Amino acid sequence: MRTRRPAVAGLFYPARPAALLTAVQTLLGEVDAAPAPAVAAVAPHAGYVYSGRTAAEVFARLVVPRRCVVVAPNHTGRADAAHGGSVFAVGVFLTPMGDVPVDETLAAALLARCVYLEDDPAAHLVEHAVEVELPFLLARRPDVAVVPVVVGWDDWPRSRALGEALAAVVRESSEPVLLVASSDMNHYESAAVGERKDRLALAEIERLDGERLLAVTRQQRVSMCGRVPAAAVLHAARLLGATRGELVHYSHAGMATGDDRRVVGYAGVIVR
């Protein structure tokens, strides 16, 4: 069986199973909200000491179905896929909390629907942006199966096509599917500048306008690493009948470090 071993265990989150489970359960337990079904979500993927609270605010509010698609940016640039649309289509992601199988049927359906995607396991080997979401999904749904997707393009036509493909496979699925866009927000500017820029991006996310999200982040130089995954997922959610994204939590790294000079922003959004 094809396996993908953890790349950032012990760096972004605890490597020991008991410590990781405790960390995730503690973060989720601090959220005072009842879980409910959702079409999609946007969640951060930084180290848990920085973005874990924001991620927990998202996942604690979700009824997580067995099938999930996690769409993330390709930070490493490592990809064999011609268009940089890389699916880990067969096998299992290993985590300290347990194995997360790939939903191979759903992955095959997505590959068939989008010409910009390929089965490209090499792109996933050291990419952290899917991996960091998995312990939260496992804690909420122990039998979860995922379709891990990382993308390396930055244009709307391919993002729109991915969104249309995501919507199609969700419609055709015999059971519910949750779409998760993995993204941090603006990077390495002061907290004041970062919050201002992030508000511009979040306004488009809340409107489910993927095309405008890409335009605004480009025009205003908002260094949101997962803007393409978010744009595609938002477009899919709109096609599936969602009407609004709700910002449930916002934070930045300076809240953990006490240094507001160069921070990364984190936003948690639920789409219904």
C-alpha positions as CSV (number, residue, x, y, z in Angstrom):
1,M,0.0,0.0,0.0
2,R,1.2,3.5,-0.8
3,T,1.8,5.4,2.5
4,R,2.6,9.0,3.3
5,R,4.5,9.4,6.5
6,P,4.2,12.6,8.7
7,A,6.5,15.4,7.6
8,V,6.0,17.8,10.5
9,A,5.1,15.7,13.5
10,G,7.2,17.0,16.4
11,L,7.5,20.4,14.7
12,F,4.0,21.7,14.0
13,Y,2.3,19.4,16.5
14,P,3.3,16.8,19.1
15,A,4.8,13.6,17.7
16,R,3.7,11.3,20.6
17,P,0.2,9.9,20.1
18,A,-1.0,10.6,23.6
19,A,0.4,14.1,23.6
20,L,-1.2,14.9,20.2
21,L,-4.5,13.5,21.2
22,T,-4.5,15.6,24.4
23,A,-3.5,18.7,22.6
24,V,-6.2,18.4,20.0
25,Q,-8.9,17.4,22.4
26,T,-8.0,20.3,24.7
27,L,-8.2,22.8,21.9
28,L,-11.5,21.4,20.7
29,G,-12.9,21.3,24.3
30,E,-12.2,25.0,24.7
31,V,-14.8,25.9,22.0
32,D,-18.2,26.6,23.3
33,A,-20.3,25.8,20.3
34,A,-22.5,23.0,19.0
35,P,-21.4,21.1,15.9
36,A,-23.6,21.4,12.8
37,P,-23.3,20.3,9.2
38,A,-21.6,22.6,6.7
39,V,-20.7,22.6,3.0
40,A,-17.1,23.7,3.4
41,A,-14.6,25.4,5.7
42,V,-11.4,27.3,5.7
43,A,-8.9,26.4,8.4
44,P,-5.2,27.4,9.1
45,H,-2.3,25.0,8.9
46,A,0.5,26.5,11.0
47,G,2.0,25.0,14.2
48,Y,-0.7,24.4,16.8
49,V,0.9,26.8,19.2
50,Y,0.1,29.5,16.7
51,S,-3.0,28.5,14.9
52,G,-4.4,25.6,16.8
53,R,-7.0,27.7,18.6
54,T,-8.4,29.0,15.3
55,A,-8.4,25.6,13.7
56,A,-10.2,24.2,16.7
57,E,-12.9,26.9,16.5
58,V,-13.6,25.6,13.0
59,F,-13.6,21.9,13.5
60,A,-15.4,21.9,16.8
61,R,-18.3,23.6,15.0
62,L,-18.5,21.0,12.2
63,V,-20.3,17.7,11.9
64,V,-17.5,16.0,10.1
65,P,-18.8,13.4,7.6
66,R,-16.8,10.3,6.7
67,R,-15.7,11.8,3.3
68,C,-13.6,14.9,3.2
69,V,-11.6,16.7,0.5
70,V,-8.8,18.8,1.8
71,V,-7.4,21.3,-0.8
72,A,-4.2,23.0,0.2
73,P,-1.4,25.1,-1.3
74,N,1.9,23.6,-2.5
75,H,4.5,25.4,-0.4
76,T,7.4,23.4,-1.6
77,G,7.0,23.7,-5.3
78,R,7.6,20.0,-5.6
79,A,5.2,18.5,-8.2
80,D,5.2,16.2,-11.1
81,A,1.7,17.2,-12.2
82,A,1.8,19.3,-15.4
83,H,-0.5,22.0,-14.0
84,G,0.6,21.7,-10.4
85,G,-2.7,20.1,-9.4
86,S,-1.6,17.1,-7.3
87,V,-3.8,14.5,-5.8
88,F,-2.6,11.8,-3.4
89,A,-5.1,9.4,-5.0
90,V,-4.3,6.0,-3.5
91,G,-3.1,4.8,-0.1
92,V,-3.0,6.2,3.4
93,F,-1.7,9.2,5.3
94,L,0.0,8.1,8.6
95,T,-0.4,10.3,11.7
96,P,0.6,9.8,15.3
97,M,-3.1,9.6,16.1
98,G,-3.8,6.9,13.6
99,D,-4.0,6.2,9.9
100,V,-6.2,8.3,7.6
101,P,-7.1,6.4,4.4
102,V,-7.5,8.1,1.1
103,D,-11.0,7.9,-0.3
104,E,-9.8,6.3,-3.5
105,T,-13.3,6.3,-5.1
106,L,-13.8,10.0,-4.5
107,A,-10.3,10.7,-5.6
108,A,-10.8,8.9,-8.9
109,A,-14.0,10.8,-9.5
110,L,-12.3,14.1,-8.9
111,L,-9.4,13.2,-11.2
112,A,-11.9,12.3,-13.9
113,R,-13.7,15.6,-13.5
114,C,-10.7,18.0,-13.6
115,V,-8.1,18.0,-16.3
116,Y,-5.8,20.1,-14.2
117,L,-5.4,17.3,-11.6
118,E,-3.1,14.3,-11.6
119,D,-2.3,11.5,-9.2
120,D,1.0,13.0,-7.9
121,P,2.1,11.6,-4.6
122,A,5.6,13.2,-4.8
123,A,4.0,16.7,-4.3
124,H,2.6,15.5,-0.9
125,L,5.8,14.0,0.6
126,V,7.0,17.0,2.6
127,E,4.0,19.4,2.2
128,H,2.4,20.1,5.6
129,A,-0.8,21.9,4.7
130,V,-3.0,18.8,4.4
131,E,-1.2,16.9,7.2
132,V,-1.8,19.6,9.9
133,E,-5.6,19.3,9.4
134,L,-5.8,15.6,9.8
135,P,-5.5,15.2,13.6
136,F,-8.5,17.6,14.0
137,L,-10.5,15.6,11.5
138,L,-9.6,12.4,13.2
139,A,-10.6,13.7,16.6
140,R,-14.0,14.7,15.2
141,R,-14.5,11.6,13.0
142,P,-12.3,8.6,13.7
143,D,-13.3,6.8,10.5
144,V,-12.7,9.8,8.3
145,A,-11.3,9.3,4.8
146,V,-9.8,12.1,2.8
147,V,-8.9,13.2,-0.7
148,P,-5.7,15.2,-0.3
149,V,-5.2,17.9,-3.0
150,V,-2.4,20.4,-3.3
151,V,-2.3,23.1,-6.0
152,G,0.4,25.2,-7.4
153,W,-1.3,27.5,-9.9
154,D,-2.5,31.1,-9.2
155,D,-5.1,31.9,-11.8
156,W,-8.9,31.9,-11.7
157,P,-9.8,29.8,-14.8
158,R,-8.1,26.7,-13.4
159,S,-9.4,27.5,-9.9
160,R,-12.9,27.8,-11.3
161,A,-12.5,24.4,-13.1
162,L,-11.4,22.8,-9.8
163,G,-14.4,24.3,-8.0
164,E,-16.7,23.0,-10.6
165,A,-15.2,19.5,-10.4
166,L,-15.4,19.6,-6.6
167,A,-19.1,20.5,-6.8
168,A,-19.8,17.8,-9.3
169,V,-18.2,15.0,-7.2
170,V,-20.0,16.2,-4.1
171,R,-23.4,16.1,-5.9
172,E,-22.7,12.6,-7.2
173,S,-21.5,11.2,-3.9
174,S,-23.8,8.7,-2.2
175,E,-23.0,10.3,1.2
176,P,-22.1,13.8,2.5
177,V,-18.7,15.3,1.6
178,L,-17.0,18.2,3.5
179,L,-14.7,20.5,1.5
180,V,-11.8,22.0,3.5
181,A,-9.6,24.7,2.2
182,S,-6.3,24.8,4.1
183,S,-4.8,28.3,4.3
184,D,-3.0,30.8,6.5
185,M,-3.6,34.5,5.9
186,N,-1.2,37.4,5.3
187,H,2.5,36.7,6.1
188,Y,5.3,38.5,7.8
189,E,4.1,42.0,8.1
190,S,3.1,43.9,11.3
191,A,-0.1,42.8,13.0
192,A,-1.8,46.1,12.1
193,V,-1.0,45.8,8.4
194,G,-1.8,42.1,8.4
195,E,-5.2,42.5,10.0
196,R,-6.1,45.2,7.5
197,K,-5.1,43.1,4.5
198,D,-6.8,40.0,5.9
199,R,-10.1,41.9,6.3
200,L,-10.0,42.6,2.5
201,A,-9.6,38.9,1.8
202,L,-12.1,37.8,4.4
203,A,-14.8,40.0,2.9
204,E,-14.6,38.1,-0.3
205,I,-14.4,34.8,1.5
206,E,-17.6,35.6,3.4
207,R,-19.3,36.5,0.1
208,L,-18.0,33.1,-1.4
209,D,-16.5,35.0,-4.3
210,G,-13.4,33.0,-5.3
211,E,-12.7,35.1,-8.4
212,R,-12.7,38.4,-6.4
213,L,-10.6,36.7,-3.6
214,L,-7.8,36.0,-6.1
215,A,-8.1,39.5,-7.6
216,V,-8.0,41.3,-4.2
217,T,-5.2,39.3,-2.8
218,R,-3.2,40.0,-5.9
219,Q,-4.0,43.7,-6.1
220,Q,-3.5,44.4,-2.4
221,R,-0.5,42.0,-2.0
222,V,-2.2,39.9,0.6
223,S,0.2,36.9,0.9
224,M,-2.5,34.4,1.7
225,C,-0.8,31.1,0.9
226,G,-4.1,29.1,0.3
227,R,-5.9,31.7,-1.7
228,V,-6.3,29.3,-4.7
229,P,-7.6,26.4,-2.5
230,A,-10.0,28.8,-0.9
231,A,-11.1,30.2,-4.2
232,A,-11.9,26.8,-5.6
233,V,-13.7,25.6,-2.5
234,L,-15.7,28.7,-2.2
235,H,-16.8,28.4,-5.9
236,A,-17.8,24.8,-5.3
237,A,-19.7,25.7,-2.2
238,R,-21.6,28.4,-4.1
239,L,-22.5,25.9,-6.8
240,L,-23.7,23.5,-4.1
241,G,-26.1,26.1,-2.8
242,A,-24.1,27.7,0.1
243,T,-24.9,31.4,0.6
244,R,-22.4,32.7,3.1
245,G,-19.1,32.2,4.9
246,E,-19.0,32.9,8.6
247,L,-15.7,34.0,10.2
248,V,-15.7,32.1,13.5
249,H,-12.2,33.1,14.7
250,Y,-9.2,35.2,13.7
251,S,-5.8,35.3,15.3
252,H,-2.2,36.0,14.4
253,A,1.2,34.6,15.5
254,G,1.9,37.7,17.6
255,M,-0.8,36.6,20.0
256,A,1.3,33.6,20.8
257,T,4.7,35.2,20.7
258,G,4.0,38.7,22.1
259,D,5.8,40.2,19.1
260,D,3.5,42.0,16.6
261,R,6.2,43.2,14.2
262,R,6.2,40.3,11.7
263,V,3.2,38.0,12.1
264,V,1.2,35.5,10.1
265,G,-2.6,35.7,10.2
266,Y,-5.0,32.8,10.8
267,A,-8.7,32.7,10.0
268,G,-11.4,30.1,10.5
269,V,-14.4,30.2,8.3
270,I,-17.4,27.9,8.0
271,V,-19.5,27.9,4.8
272,R,-23.2,27.0,4.9
